[in-house]
Amino acid sequence: MRLNDFTVRDGAFLQLALFPDAVSLVRVYPPRNTWRYYDLSIQPDLFGGAALIRRWGRIGTPGKVRLDLFPDAGAAANQLARLLRQKLKRGYIVRS
């Protein structure tokens, strides 16, 4: 069991799905006026591949959107897991 597979919420560990297809993260730190969100989701595309959709910005704003195309859902899931690890290291937590 690795610590990267879990996130802390209210003093308890919350286990993430083994292969999540959508994750919603937030980072709130009022002393520095930081109110951020980051959403990741995998959607099938019209050509048999998969698209990783990323949405991010300040909470309460439309923010930005980025669409990355992959040949299959497995490759998109690998990228989602990589981005999730990066964001957890930066202080984001999983929104329930």
C-alpha positions as a Markdown table, in Angstrom:
| # | Residue | x | y | z |
|---|---|---|---|---|
| 1 | Met | 0.0 | 0.0 | 0.0 |
| 2 | Arg | 1.5 | 3.3 | -1.0 |
| 3 | Leu | 0.6 | 6.7 | 0.4 |
| 4 | Asn | 0.0 | 8.1 | -3.1 |
| 5 | Asp | -3.0 | 5.8 | -3.5 |
| 6 | Phe | -4.8 | 7.6 | -0.6 |
| 7 | Thr | -5.8 | 11.1 | 0.3 |
| 8 | Val | -6.5 | 12.5 | 3.8 |
| 9 | Arg | -10.0 | 13.9 | 4.4 |
| 10 | Asp | -11.2 | 14.9 | 7.9 |
| 11 | Gly | -8.3 | 13.0 | 9.5 |
| 12 | Ala | -9.2 | 9.7 | 7.7 |
| 13 | Phe | -7.8 | 8.1 | 4.6 |
| 14 | Leu | -10.0 | 8.0 | 1.5 |
| 15 | Gln | -9.0 | 5.4 | -1.0 |
| 16 | Leu | -9.2 | 6.3 | -4.7 |
| 17 | Ala | -10.6 | 4.0 | -7.4 |
| 18 | Leu | -8.0 | 1.8 | -9.0 |
| 19 | Phe | -8.6 | 3.2 | -12.5 |
| 20 | Pro | -10.7 | 6.4 | -12.1 |
| 21 | Asp | -12.2 | 7.9 | -15.2 |
| 22 | Ala | -13.0 | 11.2 | -13.5 |
| 23 | Val | -11.5 | 13.2 | -10.6 |
| 24 | Ser | -12.4 | 16.5 | -9.1 |
| 25 | Leu | -9.8 | 18.3 | -7.0 |
| 26 | Val | -9.7 | 21.5 | -5.0 |
| 27 | Arg | -7.0 | 23.6 | -3.3 |
| 28 | Val | -8.2 | 26.1 | -0.7 |
| 29 | Tyr | -5.8 | 28.2 | 1.3 |
| 30 | Pro | -7.5 | 31.4 | 2.5 |
| 31 | Pro | -4.4 | 33.2 | 4.0 |
| 32 | Arg | -2.9 | 33.3 | 0.5 |
| 33 | Asn | -6.3 | 33.9 | -1.2 |
| 34 | Thr | -6.0 | 30.5 | -3.0 |
| 35 | Trp | -9.4 | 29.0 | -4.2 |
| 36 | Arg | -8.6 | 26.6 | -7.1 |
| 37 | Tyr | -10.2 | 23.7 | -8.7 |
| 38 | Tyr | -8.9 | 21.1 | -11.2 |
| 39 | Asp | -11.2 | 18.5 | -12.9 |
| 40 | Leu | -10.0 | 15.6 | -15.0 |
| 41 | Ser | -12.3 | 13.2 | -17.0 |
| 42 | Ile | -11.9 | 10.6 | -19.7 |
| 43 | Gln | -14.4 | 10.5 | -22.6 |
| 44 | Pro | -14.5 | 8.4 | -25.7 |
| 45 | Asp | -14.0 | 10.2 | -29.0 |
| 46 | Leu | -15.7 | 9.5 | -32.3 |
| 47 | Phe | -12.7 | 7.6 | -33.8 |
| 48 | Gly | -12.3 | 4.8 | -31.2 |
| 49 | Gly | -9.8 | 6.7 | -29.0 |
| 50 | Ala | -10.2 | 8.6 | -25.8 |
| 51 | Ala | -10.0 | 12.2 | -24.8 |
| 52 | Leu | -8.7 | 13.5 | -21.5 |
| 53 | Ile | -10.6 | 16.7 | -20.6 |
| 54 | Arg | -9.0 | 19.0 | -18.1 |
| 55 | Arg | -10.8 | 22.0 | -16.5 |
| 56 | Trp | -9.1 | 24.3 | -14.1 |
| 57 | Gly | -9.3 | 27.8 | -12.6 |
| 58 | Arg | -10.5 | 29.8 | -9.6 |
| 59 | Ile | -13.5 | 28.5 | -7.8 |
| 60 | Gly | -16.6 | 30.4 | -9.0 |
| 61 | Thr | -15.2 | 31.1 | -12.5 |
| 62 | Pro | -15.5 | 29.2 | -15.8 |
| 63 | Gly | -11.8 | 28.7 | -15.9 |
| 64 | Lys | -9.9 | 27.0 | -18.8 |
| 65 | Val | -10.4 | 23.8 | -20.7 |
| 66 | Arg | -7.8 | 21.6 | -22.4 |
| 67 | Leu | -8.5 | 18.5 | -24.5 |
| 68 | Asp | -5.8 | 15.8 | -25.0 |
| 69 | Leu | -6.4 | 13.0 | -27.5 |
| 70 | Phe | -5.1 | 9.4 | -26.9 |
| 71 | Pro | -5.3 | 6.3 | -29.0 |
| 72 | Asp | -7.1 | 4.3 | -26.3 |
| 73 | Ala | -8.6 | 4.7 | -22.8 |
| 74 | Gly | -5.6 | 3.1 | -21.1 |
| 75 | Ala | -3.2 | 5.7 | -22.3 |
| 76 | Ala | -5.6 | 8.4 | -21.2 |
| 77 | Ala | -6.0 | 6.7 | -17.8 |
| 78 | Asn | -2.2 | 6.7 | -17.4 |
| 79 | Gln | -2.0 | 10.4 | -18.1 |
| 80 | Leu | -4.9 | 11.1 | -15.7 |
| 81 | Ala | -3.0 | 9.1 | -12.9 |
| 82 | Arg | 0.2 | 11.0 | -13.6 |
| 83 | Leu | -1.6 | 14.4 | -13.4 |
| 84 | Leu | -3.5 | 13.3 | -10.3 |
| 85 | Arg | -0.2 | 12.5 | -8.5 |
| 86 | Gln | 1.3 | 15.9 | -9.5 |
| 87 | Lys | -1.8 | 17.8 | -8.2 |
| 88 | Leu | -1.9 | 15.8 | -4.9 |
| 89 | Lys | 1.8 | 16.7 | -4.3 |
| 90 | Arg | 0.9 | 20.4 | -4.9 |
| 91 | Gly | -1.7 | 20.4 | -2.1 |
| 92 | Tyr | -4.9 | 19.6 | -4.0 |
| 93 | Ile | -7.4 | 17.3 | -2.3 |
| 94 | Val | -10.1 | 15.1 | -3.8 |
| 95 | Arg | -13.5 | 16.7 | -3.8 |
| 96 | Ser | -16.2 | 14.2 | -2.7 |
